[in-house]
Amino acid sequence: MSTRIYLIRHADVENPRRLLYGHLDGFQLSELGRAQAAAVGDRLRAADLKRIVHSPLARALETAEVINSRLATPAVLEADPELREAEFSRYLQGLPYWQIPVRRPLWFVHKAKRGLLPGDEAIDQLGGRILSVMKRMAVEHPGETMAIVSHADPLQAAWILLDGRAHNERELYRKAIDRAGALQVDMEEGKPVAWEYIPPPKGPNPASAAA
């Protein structure tokens, strides 16, 4: 029995100070982000989406809610902490991007090889969180079409694991999931058998950044 799961990155966030927001509260979708999420919902209306499992962070929850509001029949919404942002972003959060190399020197170790520092996740751990939720959903709800809403680094790490690519920073960003973009994954008997990238709906989309 075939199960289809969309791995969706949250939509654009209101962030005029250009901070790395990580796990911080209070970062909601921008006007553009709400429009992006609505367009994703419109795109998925014919897919008969049954369930949306999302990161507990506000930007992912709001993306899931806006998508759900556009569906012909509302899906079940469920939060799962395994879909949270990368743990190392707790160390980086609250700073403008340009200040991070200066004020957070462990960033260099993190970029050289993830997983060496306490609280940093290796790529197999980071992406494994996403894939474990995806596999659980497929086993518990076989034959349904569902969605996951998460964040750039975990989703891109999951893509690395699906492809069997090298576990390094170059590969993590070589194939990026833009805000409101998605991986469409088809599964058989709880195992992924095919996947493809679906870009964000057409319209203005800011440059991708880890979020």
Sequence and secondary structure as in RCSB ss.txt:
>XXXX:A:sequence
MSTRIYLIRHADVENPRRLLYGHLDGFQLSELGRAQAAAVGDRLRAADLKRIVHSPLARALETAEVINSRLATPA
VLEADPELREAEFSRYLQGLPYWQIPVRRPLWFVHKAKRGLLPGDEAIDQLGGRILSVMKRMAVEHPGETMAIVS
HADPLQAAWILLDGRAHNERELYRKAIDRAGALQVDMEEGKPVAWEYIPPPKGPNPASAAA
>XXXX:A:secstr
 EEEEEEEE   B  TT B  TT S   B HHHHHHHHHHHHHHGGGTEEEEEE SSHHHHHHHHHHHHTSSS  
EEEE GGGS  TTHHHHTTSBGGGHHHH TTHHHHHHSTTSSTT   HHHHHHHHHHHHHHHHHHSTT EEEEEE
 HHHHHHHHHHHHT   SHHHHHHS   TT EEEEEEETTEEEEEEEE   SS        
